[in-house]
Amino acid sequence: MATAGKTDQVTWRDFKELTKPNVVLLMILTAAIGMFMAVPGMVPLQILVLGNLGIALCAGAAATVNHLVDQRIDRQMSRTHKRPVAQGRVKPLQAALFAAIIGTLGMAILLIWVNALTAWLTLASLLGYAVVYTMFLKRATPQNIVIGGLAGAAPPLLGWTAVTGEVGGHGLLLALIIFAWTPPHFWALAIHRREEYAAVDIPMLPVTHGVAFTKLHILLYTVIMFLITLLPFATRMSGPLYLLGAVVLGGGFLYWAIELLRDKNPNAPMETFRYSIIYLMALFVVMLLDHYLFPVSSL
């Protein structure tokens, strides 16, 4: 795989790439929908704009730390070898300063214009991903993505607390959906990249326990996730449109999990990974539509 050593002049696009914008956009979508799910009407504009801005900046800071810590293994993996720090376009000190600046700015926005609970929960999520997962769990256990998924599941809960100022049961349920979604989502990618993870000594489940074992666990976690996604309807947070969407979208996820287990389609791991992203976006959008079209309870 490519090695570091390029000396191309750094550009703003390199710093944008450090923040993993596509990942952050998905996080902000779920955070924003968490805000809307917390109120029967419109989210206050200040909370909607500044709350998501603060969360996005902190998420970008955590992603930048991930680039910094993983620069060695990034250079050896085809998916990541062109990243700015791995290629040397952004120096480690530059990346560290950038993470500190945007992370501090994000925290300040949340503390001043949103509320302290959201700010501290966001900080805990940042540290959970950037420190606990990236620096320790990722290299320590094949359950890294399961335990580390707690940090990635936080955005809709952060959106909820930004509006309400408290951690509610429904806010926790939104986070639980993403927590259950994370293992089958990421393990599908890990199967596709298992040889690269093995080469850099990252103990992803397909590396330590084999592909067949991982495929079985993807199916099991998909079933668990499917059942959890029915809870918003069962708890009267969501109505019939959401239930229909959860069943149809969950059925699609189960199809790909079974297709993986059948081992007939060599493209199934990446097809499952791609579907999982569409699934999560669509599920939360349907939840939002249902919230306003079929209100089922007062919040």
C-alpha positions, 0 to 999 in steps of 0.5 A: 500500500502507499506510504507517506511522503507526499508534500503537496500543499495543504488545502481547505479540502484536506481539513474538510476531509479530516472531519469525515463530512459524509459521516458527520452529515448522517450524524446531523440528520439523526440529531436533527430528527431527534430534535423534531421528535422531542416536540409536537411543533417546530424546533426553536431555530436557535437550537436547530441551527446552533445545536447541530452546528455544535454537535457537528464541530465536535464530531468533526474534531473526533474524526480528526483525532481518528485520522491522527491516531490511525495514520499508520494503519491508514497508510496500509489500507486501500480505503484510507491510504489517501487520507490527508495525515496518512499522506503527509499533506496535513502534519500531525501538529496541524491536525491536533490543533485543528481538532482542538480548535473546532472541538472547543468551538463546538463545546462553546456553542453548546454551552452558551447557546444550547444547554450544559447537558447536551454539551457534556453528553457531546463531549462524552461522545467525542471522547468515547469515539476519539479516545476510548474506541480509536486509541484502545478498543479498536486494537484490543477486542473484536467487540470494539465496534459493539462497545464503541458504538455507544459513542456513535449512537449518541446524535439523536439523543443529543438532539433530544436533550438540546430541545428538552434539556433532559434525557428522556426514554424516547431519546434513549430509544432513538440512540438504541436504534443506532447502537443496534444498527452499528455492528451489522453495518460495520461488520459487513464492511469489515468482511470486505476489508478483512485481509487489510484489517488482518495485515495491520493487526486490527482484531475485527470480528472477521479476522479473529473469528472468521467470516462465517461467524461474523455473517451469523452475528450480522444476521442475529444483530439485524434481528435484534435491530429489527425488533428494537425499531418496532419499539417507537410504535409500541411505546406510542412515540410513532404511528402507522407510517413509521411502523410500515417503514420500519417493517419494509426497511427492516425486511430489506436489511434482513434480506441482505443479512440472509444473502450474506449468510447464504454466501452465493453473492461475492458482492453481498458484504459491500451491498449490505454495507451500502444498504445499511446507510440508506436504511438508517437515513430512510428509517429516520426520515420516515419517523420524522414524516410520521411524527407530523402526519400521524401524531400519536401522543403529546410529548 
